[in-house]
Amino acid sequence: MISSLFEIFKSNMMQIPIIQPIVDYLMQIPVVNFIVALILWRPFFAVVIMPGLAALLLYLLYIVWFERKLTARVQWRVGPLEVARPIRGAIQALADGIRYFFQEAIVHREAHRPYFVQLPILAFIPILLPIAFIPAGEVVGIKSPYAVQLVVAFLALIPITIIAIGWASNSRFAFIGSIREALIYISYEIPFIIAVISMIYLYGGGDPYLAVEKQSIVPGAIMNPIAFLVFLITMLMATSRLPFEIPEADQEIAFGPFVEYSGMLFGLVMTLAYEKLYIMTLLFVILFLGGWNGIYIEALGDLNAPLWLFIKTVIVISILAIVRSMYARYRIDQTLRYSFSWLIGLSIVALVFGIIVGWVA
């Protein structure tokens, strides 16, 4: 059994020339060779290392610090500094995570206790599942010609868990946050799905490999700029980014659906929007920015594709972080009016444009 698994792992290992001598040496050591083969097994590497969980954790440590620092600079403040002052507070997010881990998670008496505790954990299922279907070149967890549709389907489940979290809190402020989340959900989901469908028509299918291949010369953002714009706006809405930070709205309803959470449970729900942003940006990069296309570096071998996909994703998210410091929050009625009027209209135009370009091409 062990030997069979080892042969399976070994037959589909990543080839990274820069570390190949070290890998060859470790493969001669019993037990260690099994671990190395597992780590470099392409499906495992995709889900657990990059663009999977390890890359997600690295992104979380970076983006929380970068966003706080950037906003502070715009507002003429210092931002995170006290934690690791020599590196300008760069590990602030790590310090926050450790603090949440050791804090008491309080469950107030009116909450629906089993659901209150379980839902923050269950909310990670629709976030983690898309990672298995997002490829980075030959590095992919589960290869499917319908990967784009599957990722969109899993993303559609996340707001349902957030609404359930507000219900489980059994608090008036959490209820308000959940209702806002539901309203925002129905307002952005339709144009978001239409924008994705327009790119599926343009590329001739929902296979990410097909999408990246079609963008070898011209990126999707130029082939269908209207869908690019709609996807970008709905991505901000879907992840509660300013100016669409309506479900949480700290100044109005004190963190919305998550207001009753504390300790490690709060740490989990706080990162939900960041993690959803990461998954949506991965999809955005694949559909509009050429995915893992980039300069091929011989020494990196199979690591080129995951690295380029991750770099593009982090750059896009860093640019989106600037929006937080540029715009004030929209009212919920303004957002709904915009969504059900010109945003849906733009998405329909993008769909027609995508069908025409896909048919001509």
ROSEPA-48581 format. One line per 8 residues: number of its first residue (from 0); their letters; for each residue x, y, z of C-alpha. Coordinates in steps of 0.001 Angstrom, whole numbers, plus 500000, padded with zeros to 6 digits. Each point is the difference from the previous one (the first is absolute). Layout:
BEGIN
NUM = a = X/Y/Z ~ ...
END
This chain:
BEGIN
0 = misslfei = 500000/500000/500000 ~ 502719/502477/501037 ~ 502187/499060/497055 ~ 497065/500433/497590 ~ 499280/503468/501365 ~ 503664/500883/499759 ~ 500076/498989/496330 ~ 496875/502073/499325
8 = fksnmmqi = 501548/503051/501662 ~ 503357/499491/498308 ~ 498488/499644/496527 ~ 498387/503451/500193 ~ 502588/502022/501909 ~ 500789/503618/499185 ~ 503284/500620/498210 ~ 501818/503004/501464
16 = piiqpivd = 503588/500088/498678 ~ 501233/502480/502603 ~ 499344/497543/502844 ~ 500280/496763/498033 ~ 503395/498949/501493 ~ 498542/500321/503511 ~ 496881/498074/498989 ~ 502090/497220/498446
24 = ylmqipvv = 502018/499676/503209 ~ 496900/499923/502244 ~ 498314/497424/497774 ~ 502689/497517/501019 ~ 499070/500205/503697 ~ 497200/497650/501186 ~ 496845/501707/501354 ~ 501390/503399/499021
32 = nfivalil = 499648/499055/496332 ~ 496296/499271/500541 ~ 499464/503427/501607 ~ 501916/501786/497238 ~ 498075/498114/497304 ~ 496714/500933/501663 ~ 500902/503691/500321 ~ 501124/500218/496370
40 = wrpffavv = 497078/497924/498714 ~ 498227/502461/497700 ~ 496420/499678/501425 ~ 501280/500257/503582 ~ 502268/502942/499163 ~ 497132/501841/498291 ~ 497571/499608/502918 ~ 502357/500259/502986
48 = impglaal = 502915/502143/498801 ~ 499341/502272/496993 ~ 497563/501377/499034 ~ 498407/498166/502940 ~ 500093/500292/503768 ~ 503619/501052/500595 ~ 499756/502742/497366 ~ 496635/501042/501482
56 = llyllyiv = 501556/500326/503469 ~ 502933/501991/498596 ~ 497567/502288/498184 ~ 497973/500547/503197 ~ 503111/500993/501941 ~ 500921/502470/497257 ~ 496676/501571/499038 ~ 498805/500810/503537
64 = wferklta = 503264/501869/500670 ~ 500123/501636/496558 ~ 496399/501223/500127 ~ 500409/501489/503459 ~ 503303/501594/499076 ~ 498693/501404/496721 ~ 496872/501447/501590 ~ 502110/501547/502753
72 = rvqwrvgp = 502272/501673/497453 ~ 497048/501468/498121 ~ 498603/501334/503296 ~ 503408/501291/501161 ~ 500331/497377/502730 ~ 502713/497464/500772 ~ 498002/496758/499950 ~ 501221/496715/501572
80 = levarpir = 503426/500594/501538 ~ 500336/498706/503555 ~ 500178/496309/499069 ~ 503475/499410/498508 ~ 500929/503671/499738 ~ 503208/499336/497964 ~ 497869/498576/497170 ~ 497267/502634/500399
88 = gaiqalad = 497421/497739/501626 ~ 499981/497513/497106 ~ 498940/497086/502236 ~ 497067/501867/501550 ~ 497517/497525/498494 ~ 501928/497084/501518 ~ 499936/501701/503399 ~ 496231/500546/499658
96 = giryffqe = 499520/496328/499137 ~ 501944/498882/503076 ~ 497978/502397/502144 ~ 496689/498660/498663 ~ 501181/496427/500598 ~ 500570/500594/503715 ~ 496958/502187/500609 ~ 496818/498533/501456
104 = aivhreah = 497313/499284/497416 ~ 496834/501232/501721 ~ 496659/498525/498981 ~ 497230/502203/501375 ~ 496963/498332/501527 ~ 497541/501036/497265 ~ 502062/498501/497160 ~ 499130/496714/498328
112 = rpyfvqlp = 503098/498411/501464 ~ 500705/496984/497698 ~ 499532/502061/496834 ~ 501769/503043/501469 ~ 503152/497932/500551 ~ 499832/497767/496928 ~ 499079/502498/497254 ~ 503318/501964/499993
120 = ilafipil = 501750/496677/499386 ~ 497454/498777/497426 ~ 500328/503320/498156 ~ 503489/498963/498933 ~ 498719/497044/497967 ~ 498745/502072/497010 ~ 503221/502068/500245 ~ 502412/497068/500040
128 = lpiafipa = 498231/497831/497397 ~ 500623/502376/497033 ~ 503753/499761/500625 ~ 499877/496355/498917 ~ 498638/501012/496564 ~ 502167/503065/499309 ~ 502985/498939/497883 ~ 503410/501610/499692
136 = gevvgiks = 501411/498440/496855 ~ 500485/496286/500566 ~ 499639/500530/503749 ~ 496349/499296/500783 ~ 498057/498126/502659 ~ 497044/498784/497928 ~ 500080/500613/496260 ~ 496576/500740/498555
144 = pyavqlvv = 498749/501588/496762 ~ 497323/501682/502131 ~ 502348/501443/502613 ~ 498838/503611/499476 ~ 496354/499061/500535 ~ 500881/497939/503086 ~ 501971/502862/501571 ~ 497078/502390/499429
152 = aflalipi = 497580/497458/501514 ~ 502118/499622/503153 ~ 500388/503774/500316 ~ 496214/500346/499879 ~ 499730/497929/503199 ~ 502136/502355/502136 ~ 497318/502702/500573 ~ 497593/497285/501159
160 = tiiaigwa = 502380/499049/502825 ~ 500425/503683/500929 ~ 496233/500469/500180 ~ 499797/496864/502157 ~ 502718/501390/502293 ~ 497895/503112/500617 ~ 496945/497841/500728 ~ 501970/497784/502416
168 = snsrfafi = 501173/503103/501895 ~ 496358/500819/500858 ~ 500816/503700/500325 ~ 498181/502958/498472 ~ 503232/501466/498617 ~ 501041/496634/498571 ~ 496538/499664/498435 ~ 500372/503400/498325
176 = gsireali = 503414/498979/498674 ~ 498575/496736/498651 ~ 497146/501788/498241 ~ 502480/502388/498445 ~ 502148/497074/498891 ~ 496933/498386/498395 ~ 499079/503202/498171 ~ 503527/500528/498736
184 = yisyeipf = 500167/496335/498981 ~ 496976/500159/497714 ~ 501220/503304/498543 ~ 503506/498947/498934 ~ 499537/496281/499304 ~ 498022/500425/496768 ~ 502412/502407/498229 ~ 502973/498020/501347
192 = iiavismi = 498726/496717/498527 ~ 499077/501672/496695 ~ 503518/501498/499754 ~ 501532/496553/500539 ~ 497640/498427/497449 ~ 501009/502648/497468 ~ 503637/498906/500351 ~ 499016/496327/499754
200 = ylygggdp = 498297/500765/496677 ~ 502998/502040/498894 ~ 502497/497217/500760 ~ 497715/497209/498830 ~ 499756/498186/503330 ~ 500515/500094/503751 ~ 503413/498332/499947 ~ 502651/502307/501571
208 = ylavekqs = 502647/498490/497715 ~ 497956/501055/496979 ~ 499584/503519/501434 ~ 503731/500423/500660 ~ 500897/498592/496574 ~ 497679/502512/498274 ~ 501782/502817/501901 ~ 503494/499113/498829
216 = ivpgaimn = 500120/503244/497956 ~ 497065/502187/501080 ~ 498704/499891/503607 ~ 496307/499561/500693 ~ 499822/503498/501508 ~ 500548/501406/496498 ~ 497875/497403/498187 ~ 496981/500843/502198
224 = piaflvfl = 500661/503181/502026 ~ 496342/500305/501028 ~ 500009/496580/501681 ~ 503331/500970/501570 ~ 498402/503101/501560 ~ 496876/498139/501180 ~ 502055/497193/501558 ~ 502221/502540/501772
232 = itmlmats = 497054/501893/501519 ~ 498101/496873/501033 ~ 503190/498623/501542 ~ 500152/503065/502259 ~ 496332/499536/500895 ~ 500325/496269/500624 ~ 502890/500465/502432 ~ 498514/502986/501877
240 = rlpfeipe = 502797/502288/498869 ~ 499504/503730/500176 ~ 498032/501693/498584 ~ 497748/496940/500446 ~ 500788/499155/503624 ~ 496288/499915/500698 ~ 499439/496679/501862 ~ 502693/500795/502585
248 = adqeiafg = 499874/503823/500146 ~ 502025/500453/503198 ~ 498713/503520/500747 ~ 496352/498984/499648 ~ 499464/496393/501123 ~ 503367/499097/501571 ~ 501282/497292/497646 ~ 496598/498737/498921
256 = pfveysgm = 499424/496219/499994 ~ 503197/499420/502002 ~ 499363/502493/502798 ~ 499494/497348/502711 ~ 503177/498051/499255 ~ 503196/500138/502027 ~ 503261/498123/500397 ~ 500964/497443/497391
264 = lfglvmtl = 496477/499921/498572 ~ 500316/503705/499215 ~ 503392/499360/498426 ~ 498358/497469/497681 ~ 497087/502167/498896 ~ 502187/503091/499635 ~ 502054/498333/497265 ~ 497008/498695/498013
272 = ayeklyim = 499811/503074/497751 ~ 503771/499978/499404 ~ 499943/496336/499067 ~ 497028/500447/497683 ~ 501846/502913/498390 ~ 502997/497720/499418 ~ 497909/497327/498251 ~ 498107/502540/497887
280 = tllfvilf = 503228/501724/498990 ~ 501515/496675/498942 ~ 496979/499516/497737 ~ 500266/503632/498843 ~ 503664/499563/499041 ~ 499235/496785/498093 ~ 497103/501549/498058 ~ 501385/503477/499314
288 = lggwngiy = 503763/500229/500618 ~ 501409/496938/498296 ~ 500047/497757/503070 ~ 503415/498435/500496 ~ 501434/501353/496736 ~ 503313/501741/500643 ~ 503722/500002/499354 ~ 501251/496432/500285
296 = iealgdln = 502965/499637/502364 ~ 501847/496763/499287 ~ 501250/499549/503576 ~ 496459/500002/501393 ~ 498573/497357/497673 ~ 496453/499024/501018 ~ 500021/502718/502664 ~ 499711/502709/497325
304 = aplwlfik = 496227/499688/499522 ~ 498968/500023/503721 ~ 502421/502843/500693 ~ 498737/502206/497161 ~ 496372/499325/500922 ~ 500695/500888/503651 ~ 501975/503151/499128 ~ 497259/501296/497684
312 = tvivisil = 497364/499235/502635 ~ 501850/501876/502748 ~ 500616/502993/497704 ~ 496293/500236/499102 ~ 498950/499758/503659 ~ 502583/502645/500973 ~ 498528/502355/497396 ~ 496476/499307/501268
320 = aivrsmya = 501171/500910/503519 ~ 500482/503579/498789 ~ 496234/500287/499427 ~ 499495/499796/503773 ~ 501677/503383/500403 ~ 498381/501700/497007 ~ 496243/499580/500365 ~ 497412/500431/502724
328 = ryridqtl = 497498/497200/500578 ~ 496894/499971/497848 ~ 496588/499785/501625 ~ 498280/496667/499532 ~ 497204/501535/497907 ~ 502589/501609/497698 ~ 501809/496695/499570 ~ 496819/498087/499213
336 = rysfswli = 498893/502661/497528 ~ 503362/499956/498227 ~ 500084/496208/499915 ~ 496501/499474/498626 ~ 500346/502735/497397 ~ 503293/500751/498287 ~ 502075/497124/501434 ~ 497611/497331/498679
344 = glsivalv = 499719/501999/496777 ~ 503780/500018/499600 ~ 500197/496284/500707 ~ 497433/499272/497267 ~ 501995/502142/497572 ~ 503125/498059/501047 ~ 498174/496717/499338 ~ 498951/501073/496509
352 = fgiivgwv = 503514/501270/499320 ~ 501526/496732/501242 ~ 497669/497890/497835 ~ 500845/502081/496892 ~ 503776/499964/500590 ~ 499934/496267/500803 ~ 497982/499268/496857 ~ 502255/502129/497755
360 = a = 503190/498564/501536
END
